């Protein structure tokens, strides 16, 4: 633990299950809780070097300022689009939503699924494409045409845990699942 430095410590009103810092603004942060609530927060960190905490004690924790709530329940994952940071992807129970948070948080697209997604990723090379993992299947979705772009029905025999694109190589997707298996 000696090599870890604390920049800031913040108190949060619930158990965080997903955390997504803004891709460009270091003061904005999205979180979802085990209760299914999701919120956009401002850390009010004008200069993180000003007061570096020395412990994780709750007395040293600064408050987060709620900017807006995401109007959906039972979220499992939150993802920012790097190219268009006003777009946020949320994975919920049998649904994937795309939110526009440029002025207020409003839903701009949704995809109904047959099973609840376990993971998702924005394609860093094609900002209107996402990848979704559900049970043993991985599939791509084009947000402009609302069409499936690819599907791998038996990507992992024992279930998927996570997916992500390689930002250095277009069309390279990595996935991991049960039984300690990763596929690139």
HELIX and SHEET records of a PDB file:
HELIX    1   1 UNK A   58  UNK A   60  5                                   3    
SHEET    1   A 2 UNK A  10  UNK A  11  0                                        
SHEET    2   A 2 UNK A  62  UNK A  63  1                                        
SHEET    1   B 4 UNK A  16  UNK A  21  0                                        
SHEET    2   B 4 UNK A  28  UNK A  33 -1                                        
SHEET    3   B 4 UNK A  38  UNK A  42 -1                                        
SHEET    4   B 4 UNK A  65  UNK A  70 -1                                        
SHEET    1   C 4 UNK A  77  UNK A  80  0                                        
SHEET    2   C 4 UNK A  87  UNK A  92 -1                                        
SHEET    3   C 4 UNK A  95  UNK A 100 -1                                        
SHEET    4   C 4 UNK A 106  UNK A 112 -1                                        
SHEET    1   D 4 UNK A 119  UNK A 122  0                                        
SHEET    2   D 4 UNK A 129  UNK A 134 -1                                        
SHEET    3   D 4 UNK A 137  UNK A 142 -1                                        
SHEET    4   D 4 UNK A 147  UNK A 152 -1                                        
SHEET    1   E 3 UNK A 160  UNK A 165  0                                        
SHEET    2   E 3 UNK A 173  UNK A 177 -1                                        
SHEET    3   E 3 UNK A 181  UNK A 183 -1                                        
END                                                                             
